[in-house]
């Protein structure tokens, strides 16, 4: 049965298959050991490129050479090539940062174009990083945590286990009897990161068992703030902030919407609700309208365009008007323009909202539902109740924006010159 580790690799199977070569940063510890083992298991059913483990010996621990030999042994047992690189790191402050920089210099040396480096950071590492940076006063970039992917040299880095719990990795190692290297320095509580891991987080978990998902969600939001651009938004003819849906991934769309709402000063919807809307926007048919409502506004998508709308859109209210007189209401304004086939100026007509199911016939055209005309005009379903229908004795004689109907032309002495109604939506103000 697939384990969470193999499922995580399956999620990135396309990236693995397309790489020219796959490298694994291999310390010999339980995390990288399980990653290397799971990758070789995964490769039995997937046509992967050659896999090579990279072990960097920093020479900082008394057992560093023994660990190097152990890594050779593990790689040999798994049938994986391994390269060993030895680097010198001075014993000064920021020793950990120096060691990390030395490792990445080695990684860059091997990562040619389209090569892929896998590192075994997992969900607990991600959460610890966010909390540690929060304590130190990081901004949105720091609080986005550990990136899942990024460029390294001419190749790419991927952390496939970033959504996997440490306990799931430990269970994998225990079930398979994997003997991994244990670095005793990871138990030293004098080091801040170890104190956070061994003392603070167990107390948090005892009180809030689901804390990992919450902190991980915050990290994703922080990353969205940094990565998303609001440049692609524009005002549609109705005055709504609009965004064309040309994204390939729901996460990218989610980030773009999140960033725009923040710039507008609007309260953000629930994370999961906005993520689900983003998914629906990318998968729904063009004439579907996935919508997310909040108390202050709504997000709705139609025909590949996502819009930020008022929470409520006023429908046209029934009333009597005089043809030629401009009126302004909560649902918008009604004005008039001259046309070859129109209504006599000064005549009295009544307004009501559109009944999308009713059919009308315009001169020279077959009978069809009003909603088809709305679609041709590019009026989304959520605006249509605001568009006034013009009636005389309950007969539809004109539709704002569509013109005079055949029935209207007949009532007013056929094809006579006159006025036709034009609807303009109300001015919209949402947020700042």
C-alpha angles and dihedrals in degrees: 000000000000115000125214088258095055091043089054090053091047089056088061098038093119092056091046094050094047095052119102089219135359122221126189122206098229123192093160092242121131095267099051091037091057091045092053092044094047091048093053090047091049091049090062089074100026128063098237128172119251115301123219128181118218117206119187115201107203093181091225099121129060089235096048094112092046089051089051090055091047091053091051089051094050093047090049092051090051093046093240127140115242134196122199121208124186120205134180119233123183118232098241136116113300089034091151091052091050092051091049092050090050091051093052092049087057092047092052090054091061100035105093122172113311092005116135129215119201121203124188102227109143139195095278090052088051093050093045090052093052093048093045091051091045090056089051092050103253124176129230093291093054093043091055085078126203114356116234093216138013142147119277116183109314092332139055138261122222130185103196095176096057090112095044121099120236088236090059091053091048090049090052092051093046094049092051096039094237113180108212135178116265117206107208090205087074087069096054106115091194086077111083096223092052092047090053092048100044103031112022104035096051088057091049091049092050089058101032110024092181096053094117095065092046094051091043089053091052090052090053091050091049090051090050091055091055099039104039122088125205093201093099094062120099140172113262120216089269091056097252122139101249138188127192111231102234096134123123097204130048090221091062093048090046090054093048093051092044091052093048094049090050093050089050091052094240125150109257120242121234112295095236092046093053091045091052092048089051090052092049092049090059096044105035122099117259094256095047118098112211105190138185117200127203130173092260104034146351133235114214135170127206130164095354096311125109115204137189106225138180112274088245128025114207115236122221109272120219114256142136120257139176117245109249097027117112116226131185123206140160089272092054136271133303120214134163138232131188118260139171089246112036148122123284113261111249096024117130120242136166130236130217136158120274120270099212092200095060121095127225135183122223120200111284094006134095123254113274141159116281090234090067089060090048090053091052090052090052093241108153119227092252091062100044098087088060093058109094123233113211115221141181117194089347091304117123106239099167142000118215108254094008100067138227119338125228088251090054091050089051094049092049097049096280126276092006119156114254144116131310125201125252122197121210117189119236121267109267127217119180124168123335 
